[in-house]
Amino acid sequence: MTDREAFAVTLPKYMDKAGITKSELAEAVGVSKSTVSCWVHGKAFPRIDVMQRIADVLGCETDDLTYIAKLRFAEPDPRPYNQDILAMLEARIITVSEDKELKELWASASPAAKKAALAVLRSMKENGG
């Protein structure tokens, strides 16, 4: 997945999270609405200075706008528990720093702790939490 493709996937999610329309984002970063539409449809990719303005408006880091999608659509990890965690977090946009922290915690957890954590996450998912 290219940065442009990843950006096209994550941009609408961050816009929804921030409650910002294409027109509002365009005005805030100084581009046309059609430019934002091109980003959302993967037809264009913003310059780095514009990417920083987008991240500032959406309240995230520039890496968040491509990294999360790459994580989500990367080659599947052969360890099923990692895919379970990713699927459970899929509905919530997470930041790069949160993702790194989760990976570090997960890597250091015992098998019993991982099993317990997955049970809690599955329960939360089933109960809409």
N, C-alpha and C positions, 0 to 999 in steps of 0.2 A: 504494500500500500504506500503510495506516495504521500508527501506532505499535503499536496493539494487535495487528494482524495480524503485524507484524514480530516483536513480542515472542513471540507464540505459536509462531513458526517457530524463533527462536533459543534460547528458554529451554530446551527439551528438549536441544538440542545442548550448551549449556553445562553442564546437569545431567549429561549423559552424560560429558562431558569431566572434570568434577569428581568423578564417581562418586557422585552424590547422588540419592537417590530423592525422590519427591514428599513423602513423609512427613517425611523428614529436612529438606528445604528448608522445609516448613511449620513444623516445630518451630523451626528456626534463625531464621526471620524473624518468628515469632509470629503465624502465621495457620493456618487449618484446611487439611487436606489437600484438601478440596473446593474451597477458594479457589485452591490451586495448580492443580488440575485445570481450573478455569475459565480460568485464565491460559493453560494449555497448549492448550486448545481454542478460544482466542480469544473467550471469552464475557465476559471481564473484563480489566481492566488495573489494575496496582497504583498506589497513590499514590506520589508522588515519594520520600517517606521510606522506604517499603517497598521501592521500586525500588533505593534505595541499599543497603539491607540485603541484598537479593538479590545485587547486584553484589559486595558485600563477601564474602558466603558463597561465591559462585562464582569469586571471584578475577578479576573483570573490571571494566570501567568501565560505568556506566549506559548510555552511548551504544552500547557494544558490543551491548547486548541488543536494540537496534532497528536500528542503523545497518547492520550486516552484512547483515541480511535485505533491507533497502531497497536496498542496493548490488546484491545478488544478483538481486533481482526487478525492478530498475529497467528502464526502457525500454532495449532493446538498443542498445549503442554501435555506430554504423555501421562503426567500424574493427575489423576481425576480430581483430587481435592483442589488443585489450583484452578481448574476450570469451573468447579462448583463455586468457589469464592468469587471468581470473575463474573459468573452469571448472576450471583446474588447482588453484586455491586452494580451490575449493568444499569439498573433503573435509576441509579443516583450518580450524578457526575462527581468524580473525585478528582482532587488536584494531584499534581505530580508528587508533591511532598507527602500527601496522605498515602499515596500509592507506595512510595518508597518505604514509609514507616510500616505500612501493612506487610510488605514483603520481608522487611527485616524481622518483624515480630513473628511472622509465619515461619521463616527459616529457622528461628531459634526455638520454636515451640516443639514440645515433645509430641510423639504420635497420639498419646492420650489427650493432650490439650487440643490438638488439631481435630480429633474426632468430636470432642465436646463442643468446640467452637462451631463446627459444621452443623451439629445437632441444633444448637441455639439459632444459627442463621436460617436453617431450614424451617424451624418452628416460626421464626419471625416472618419469613416469606409467606408461609402458609396462613398466618394470621394477619397478613397485610401490614406488618410493621417493618 
